[in-house]
């Protein structure tokens, strides 16, 4: 904690109040997936030193941690004590600050809500250079509740105190196949009511191949399956009714392949088996593709690809899950790769991400590149899925681009509440505007 105090004092001395746009520098790769290159202007604020676990209270099951600390660092720090964050996103290099001001999910969201629902308090760097302590019960309670879905446009988290949950060394994954969308959804919903199940997730490829995986912590297992060197996780899951993983491998099960974006061919099979561990993670893949694409743009080269990204998460009330699933299956071709479905129930409704509290929601995720449909405008699949989601009373996470007028964006994401928070905490727009950051003009 003393190190944090010293780092904070230095940052406050460096962060002079100004009216110019500010962005942050950090040591990890970004987990934002904007469809257009970011327009970076203004000064850069270096927060890369704020990446330490500070203090763990095993009895209270809480952790003090700096905002740029990755979930892999957190799990490595807490798991030896038999504890992990209540919600741990699947990609190792997502940071606790990023997942709190964004919307972070996992397969136990039906029990613990989103990542931000585990936040107890946060020290937040404000646009004027101050650092304030925000909690649910102090003078900055509106900031505390307004952080989720603000994406750094209200302030940057320097330190968070978060809830932890008990964890055992292993996880047993039990998977069942269904041949009907309704039966698939009924099984997921029923699993959320069971005290015997710790995690619930669905994968589906078409209307006849739908899989529900119910997982639980275990003290011991008959074997441990290798999803880093030997198996592609999602293929192993669909091939075996029972899979056994270490807890860390389960929490980051989609990280080695960046879900399913690493090609499945013999050169990559060799890469999977023999590449150094530092290359077998989503952060490396993201940095590689970002730099490759930036170089091609600088050289004036076109990639000639007939694919475009469909990396998105949509949230809908559970009653709309069947219709939205059928729409996705009917209208979108993922070329044999799966969709992910996750049930979510949050204990409170964030003002900037207004899902209903204590209500079961359906999250549908897609994390791959898709073949461009002929004679359609760019990002056609994103556009039609967004429109269908919003028409059914849903929202989508803003880590990836969307196409909305400002009027519709403000209607969906509670624009008046955001305007009030900006007026109080960033009247000069030093940290940018959420709409400008998240939306491509329609």
N, C-alpha and C positions, 0 to 999 in steps of 0.2 A: 504493500500500500504506500510506503514511503516513496518508492520509485514512481508510482502514479502521481503522487502529490508534486514531485519535482518535475515530471513531464508536463503536468497540467500548468504549473507556474510558468514554465518556459513557453508553452503554447499561448497562454494569455498575454505574455509580454510580446509575442510575435504577431498575434492576431489583432491588429489595430482596427478600430472601427472605421468603416469606409462605406461609400455608396457604390462601389464597383462590384460587378459579379464575382463570386468566389466559387471555386470547385475544390475538391480534395484530391490529394495524392495519397496512395496507399501501397502496401507491399503485395497485395493479392490481386488476382485477375478479377475483372468485373463479371458479375452474374446477371447483368442487364443484357437484353437481346433486342436492342432497337434495330428496326429495319433500315434506318438511314444513319450514316455516320453522325456522331454527336458534334454539335457546333460548340467547341470549347473556347470560351472567352474569359477574360479576366484573370485574376491571380489564382494561383494554386496554393491550397493550405495543406501542409504536410502533416498528416495524421498517422504516418506509417509506423511510428514508435508505439502507438497505442494498441498493442497486440499481445497483452499478457493476462493470464489468469492470476488474480490477486489474492483471493482469500476464500476458502471453502469452509462452511459450517455444516459438518456432517449431521449434527443433531437436528438443526433447523432445516436441513436439505436446501441450502442456498449457496450461491456462488457469486462473488464479486469478480467482474471480468471487464477488461477494456473493450471498447466498441469495435475495434478492427481485428479482434481475435477470431480465428476461424472455428467452425464447429469441430473440425478434426482436433485442433489444439484443446478445445474444451473437453471433448470426450476422452482424449488421452490423459487429461488432468483429473477428471472426475471418476472415470470407470474403475480405477483401482480401489476407490472407496465404495464401490457398488452403487454408484449414482451416475445419472446422465441428465441432460436437459429434458424437460417434459416433452418438448418438440424439437427434434433434430432433423433439419432438412437433409436430403439425400446426397447433396454435393459437398465434398469436404471443405471447399474453400469459400463457401458462403460464410459471411461474418455475422456475429450476433447483432451488431448495430444495423447492418443491412437488412437482416431478416426481421428486425423489429420495426424499422421504419418502412419496410416493404411488407409483404404478406407472406409469411413462411408457413409451410404446411408439411405434414407427414401422415403416415398411416395410423397414427393414434390421435388425430385431431378430433375424432368423435368423442374422446374422453377429456382432452385437455385444451381444446380450442386451437388457436393459432400460436405462433411463436410469441407474439406480443402479449398473449394472455398469461405467460409465465413471468412477465416483467414486474418487479416489485418497486424499483425506483431507478432513475437514470440521472447522471450528471450530463448535461447537454450544453454544448458550445453554441452560443447564440450569435446571430449576425453582427451584433455590436461588440463582440469580443468577450462578453461575460460568459461565465459558466454557471448555470442554475441547476438546482436539484429538483427534479420533477417527480412527484409521487401522486397516488390517488387521493391523498388527503391534505395536500398543502396548497400554497397559493398558486402553484403552477400545475394544478390538477388538469386544467384545460389543455395544457401542453402535453401532459402525460397521456391523456386519452386521445389527443390529436396526432401523436407521433405515427401510429400505424397508417400506412398508405400515404405518408407525406414525402417519402423518398428523399430525405435530406433537405427539403425546401423550408422547413421550420427550424432545424438545428441538427447538429451532429452529435451522436451519443459517444461520449468519451469513456464513461463507466456505466455498467448496468449491474444491478443485483437481480438475479433470476432464481426462480424455483427449480429444484432438481427433483427427480423421481428415482425410486429404487430400480436397480437393474441387476440381472444375473449374468453369468458369463456367456450364455448361449441363447439362441432363439430357434425354436422349432416352427417351420412354416408348413402348414397343411393346406393343400390346394384342391379345389373341386371344380370340375368342368360343368358348364350349363349350356343348354341349346336354345335358350329363350331369354330375351332381355328382361322380361318381368321376373322370371325365376332368379336370374342373376341379381337383380336389384333387391328382391325380397331376401335373398340369402345374405347380402351385405347388410341390409337394415337389421335383420335378426341378430347378426353377429355383434352389432353395436350395443345390443342389450345384454350381452353375456359378460358376467364378471370373470369368466375363465379365459377371455381373449384380450390380449394386449394391443394387437395391431390388426387392422382390416384394410384390405386393398383389393381392387379388381383390375384385371387386364383383359382386354378383348380385341380380337382381330376381325371378326365378322359376326353376323347374327347367329351363327352356329358354334362359334368358338369363343366362349366367355368363361373366364376363370376368376374365382374368388379365393383369395389366400387369407386365412386366419392364422395369426402367429402369436406365440407366447414365449415369455422368458423361461429358461430352463437352467438348472444347476449343472446338469450333465446331459450328454447326448450320445447316441451310438456311433456317430461319426461326425466329422466336420467337412463340409463340402467347400471346395476351393473355387471362388468366383473371381479371383484375380489372375491366376495363371492357367487354370484348366478349363473352366466353364464360362460361357456367356450367361450372366445371371438369368435373364428373362427366359432364355431357351431352356435352361435347367429347370426353372420353375414350372414351365408348361409341360415338361417331359416327365417329371417325378411328382407323385402326390405328397411326398415328404422330403423336405430339404432342411439341413441343419447347418447353421452358420454361427460363427462367433458374433457376439453382440455388436462389435464395431463393424464387422463386415455387413451385418444386417442394416445397421443405421445408414451406411454409405453404399448400399448394394448396387445402386445405379451409377456410382461414380467411376468405376474402372472403365466402363464403356461409354461414359457420358450418355447414359440411358442406352440407346442402340445406335449411336452415331459413328462409332468406330466400324469401318467396313468389315464384313465377314468374308475374308479371302485368305489364301495361304500366306501372303506376306504379313498380313495383320495377325494371323494365327501365330507366326513366329514372334512378332512384336509382343503379343500378349504373354507368351511364355518366357521370353528372354529379356525384354526391355527393362532397364533399371526402374526401380519403384517410383523414382521422381517423375518418370514419364507416364506412369499408369494412373493418371488421375484427370479429372475433368478440367482442372485449372490449366494443365499443360495443353490440352486439346484446344481450349478456348483461346489461350494466348497464341498458339500456332495459327489457328484459322484467322484470328483478328489481324495478326501481322502479315500473313500471306495476302489477305484481301486488301490491306492498306498499301502494300507494296505494288500490287497489281493496279490499284487506282493511281498511285503516283506515276507509274510507268504508262498510264493510259491504256492498259490492257483490259479487255473484256474476258470474263471467265468462260463465256459461251455455255454456261450451265442452263439446263432446262428445268432446274429445281429452284425452289425458294423456301425460306424458313417458315415452318408452322410450329413455333415454340411458344405455347400459350397455356394458360389455366383459366377455366371458366367455373363460376360458382352459381348454382341455381337451387331454389327450394326443392326438396326431395320429390315433391309431387310432380315436378317438371322433368325429373331425371329420365324417365322412359322415353318421352317424346324427344328430348334433346339427344339422347343416345341414338335413337333411330334416325334422326336427322343427320347426325355425324356419319353414321354408317352408310346412309343412302347417298350423301352428297360429296363425301371426301374419300379419296383414294390414298391410303398410306403405303401402298405397295408392299403389303404383307407385314408391316410393323405394327405394334400394338398401341392402343390407347390405354391410359391409366385412369381409373376411377377411385375416388376416395370419399368416404363419408366424413362430414365435419359438423360439429356442434360447438358453438362458442358461448361462453358464459356472459359476454357483454357485446354490445353493438358499438364498434368504433365510429365516431362521427364521420370520418372520411372514407370508411368502408362499411356502409350501413347494411350489413346482414342482420337478420333478426336474432336476438339472443335466445339461447336455449331452444333452438329450432334446428332440425337436421337438414343440412345442405348436402348437395352432390357436387363434388369437384370432378371435372373432366379435364385431363391434361393430355397434351400432345407435344412431343419433344423431338422433332426430326425435321428433315428437309423433305419436301413433297414435290412431285412432278407438277409443273405448271399446267393447268388445264388450258386447252386450246381456245383462242378467240375470247379470252376473258381478261379483264384488267389485272395489273399486278396485285398480288396478295389477295386473290379472290377467295381462297378458303378462309383466311382470317376474317375478311369482311362479312361473309355470309354466316359464319359461326358467331361472330360478335352480334350481328343483327338478330339472329335467332335467340341468343342468350339474353340480350337486353329486352327483346319482345316478351320473353317469358319471366321477366322480373328478376333476372340474374345480374351478376357483376362479373368482371374479369380482373385478374391481377395485372398490374401496370408495369411489371418488369420487362414486358415486351410491348411492341407498338400496337396501337389501335387507331381507328379512323373515326373521329367524332367531331361534330361542331362543338364549340365551347358551350353553347346553350344546353345541348344534350349531355355533355360531360358534367356540367354543373348540376344538372337534374339527377344524374345517376350517382355521382360521388359527393353530393351535399356541398355544392359550391358556396352557399352562404356561410356554412360553418367554417370552410377553409378560408374564405375572405376575412372573417372575423379573426381567425388565428393569425393570418398574415398581417393584418392591421396592427395587432398587438405585438407580434414578435419579429416581424420583418417588413416594416412599412416601406422600406426602400428597395425591396426585391433583391437583396444582396445574395441570397441563396437560391434565386431563381423561382420559377413558377411551375407548379405541378402540371398544369395543362400543357405548357410549352415543352416540358421535359418528357412527358409520357405519350403525347398524341401527335400523329402525322395528320395534317389537314386532310379532310375527306375529299 
